[in-house]
């Protein structure tokens, strides 16, 4: 087997793996949409849920910094929580 054939076969395997993972990713995205739709049908605000998920992903220090800036900006604009 020539080097070109080995590389082509390896490339084909990488492409097939990526395609398979992309298909799984689409399936998972559909599942997530379904969960949000279910939550919405039960009266939950999806926009707020997405914000909470975004906050939970953040590092605690980054979240604290963002909250402090938000509080500072809101205070400067005369807004209160």
C-alpha positions in Angstrom: 0.0 0.0 0.0 1.4 3.4 -1.0 1.8 6.3 1.4 -0.9 8.2 -0.6 -3.4 5.4 0.0 -2.7 5.2 3.7 -3.2 9.0 4.0 -6.3 8.9 1.9 -7.8 6.0 4.0 -6.9 7.8 7.2 -8.5 11.0 5.9 -11.6 9.2 4.9 -11.9 7.7 8.5 -11.5 11.2 10.0 -14.2 12.6 7.7 -16.6 9.8 8.5 -16.0 10.2 12.2 -16.7 13.9 12.0 -19.8 13.3 10.0 -21.0 10.8 12.5 -20.4 13.3 15.4 -22.1 16.1 13.5 -25.2 13.9 13.2 -25.1 13.1 16.9 -24.7 16.8 17.6 -27.8 17.6 15.5 -29.7 14.9 17.4 -28.6 16.4 20.8 -29.6 19.9 19.6 -33.0 18.6 18.7 -33.3 16.9 22.2 -32.4 20.2 23.9 -35.0 22.1 21.8 -37.5 19.5 23.0 -36.6 20.1 26.6 -37.0 23.8 26.2 -40.4 23.3 24.5 -41.5 21.1 27.3 -40.4 23.6 29.9 -42.2 26.4 28.0 -45.4 24.3 27.9 -45.2 24.0 31.6 -45.0 27.7 32.1 -41.3 28.3 32.4 -39.6 31.3 30.7 -37.1 29.8 28.3 -35.1 33.0 27.9 -34.5 33.1 31.6 -33.6 29.4 31.7 -31.0 30.1 28.9 -29.6 33.0 31.0 -29.3 30.7 34.1 -27.5 28.0 32.0 -25.1 30.6 30.7 -24.4 31.8 34.2 -23.9 28.3 35.5 -21.3 27.7 32.8 -19.2 30.7 33.9 -16.3 30.5 36.3 -17.4 31.8 39.7 -14.9 34.7 39.6 -16.0 35.7 36.1 -19.7 35.5 37.2 -19.0 37.7 40.3 -17.1 40.2 38.1 -20.0 40.4 35.6 -22.6 40.8 38.4 -20.5 43.6 40.0 -20.3 45.4 36.7 -24.0 44.9 36.1 -24.8 46.3 39.5 -22.5 49.3 38.9 -24.0 50.1 35.5 -27.6 49.7 36.8 -26.8 52.0 39.7 -25.3 54.6 37.3 -28.5 54.4 35.3 -30.8 54.7 38.3 -32.1 51.1 37.9 -32.6 48.7 40.8 -33.1 45.0 41.1 
